[in-house]
Amino acid sequence: MQFYMRTRRDFVARLGTAMACLVAGRVAPLTGQGLDQFGSSAPPCAPDARLTPAVPRDNTYREGAPLRTSLLEAGVNGTPLTLQGTVSGTTCGRIKGAELHFWHADPQGRYDAVGSRFRGRQLTDADGRYRLTTIVPGATSGRAPHIGVRVRIPGKSDFWTAIFFPNQPLNARDPRFRPELLMIGRPDGGTFDITLNL
């Protein structure tokens, strides 16, 4: 009898948790989403999760960036920057194998228009994490310093966004700036998590 009651209580507790997620509208079968790359270490249901704002694609992006996690270039001096974060969907899952493209201007605000300087791409790991080593970019064409980001997930539309830096005077005048796009941390390192409507 004691064993039965303990099992029944466990069942009721688990049922309550599942119902809470259903009420919040966050439970969906992963197969229905077509995202077989969701990681195994999914975060808990988060009804108040805020989506990462998208920005329009611009002509600073170029195809053909190499696979690499460091954009450091020999002979280029600048403030070192280590950036890390996760890519997640709102169906409570970190996404492994998401392809992230990063690119930015050099310290003088110039983009490489012919090669791959300060351009690279990488895949998120099994826990949906990424890590990027580079330098802080300079301001260019009236834009605040920022890093362009393209997220590619098989079977889904590409997602374009940008990472901005705290305490930059040009942020207020950049038409693509949003407070939600600020890197969290110090000038030499921080985090930026990407949350998608998937």
KAVEN-V467440 format. One record per backbone hydrogen bond with DSSP energy under -1.0 kcal/mol. NH is the residue of the N-H (numbers start at 1). CO is the residue of the C=O. E is the energy in kcal/mol with one decimal. If there is no record, write none. Layout:
BEGIN
NH&CO&E  NH&CO&E
END
This chain:
BEGIN
5&1&-2.1  6&2&-1.9  7&3&-2.1  8&4&-2.5  9&5&-2.5  10&6&-2.0  11&7&-2.4  12&8&-2.6  13&9&-2.5  14&10&-2.5  15&11&-2.5  16&12&-2.2  17&13&-2.0  18&14&-2.2  19&15&-2.4  20&16&-2.1  21&17&-1.8  22&18&-2.0  23&19&-2.6  24&20&-1.8  25&22&-1.1  26&21&-2.2  35&30&-1.4  38&35&-1.4  39&94&-4.6  49&46&-2.3  52&195&-2.6  55&160&-2.3  61&58&-1.3  68&121&-2.3  71&133&-3.3  76&73&-1.6  81&134&-2.8  82&188&-1.3  83&132&-3.2  84&190&-1.8  85&130&-1.7  87&128&-2.2  88&194&-2.7  89&93&-3.1  90&196&-1.5  93&89&-1.5  95&87&-2.9  96&37&-3.2  97&124&-1.9  99&152&-2.6  100&122&-3.3  101&150&-2.7  102&120&-3.2  103&148&-1.4  104&118&-1.7  106&110&-2.6  109&106&-2.5  119&116&-1.7  120&102&-2.3  121&66&-2.2  122&100&-2.1  124&98&-1.9  125&129&-2.1  128&125&-2.3  130&85&-2.3  132&83&-3.7  133&69&-2.5  134&81&-3.0  136&79&-2.3  138&106&-2.0  143&140&-2.8  147&163&-2.0  148&103&-2.8  149&161&-2.4  150&101&-1.9  151&159&-3.2  152&99&-2.7  156&153&-2.3  159&151&-2.2  161&149&-2.6  163&147&-2.4  164&181&-2.9  171&168&-1.9  173&170&-1.0  174&171&-1.0  177&174&-1.6  181&178&-2.3  182&179&-1.5  183&164&-2.8  184&191&-2.7  186&189&-1.7  189&186&-1.5  190&82&-2.0  191&184&-2.6  192&84&-1.8  194&86&-3.3  196&88&-3.0  198&196&-1.9
END
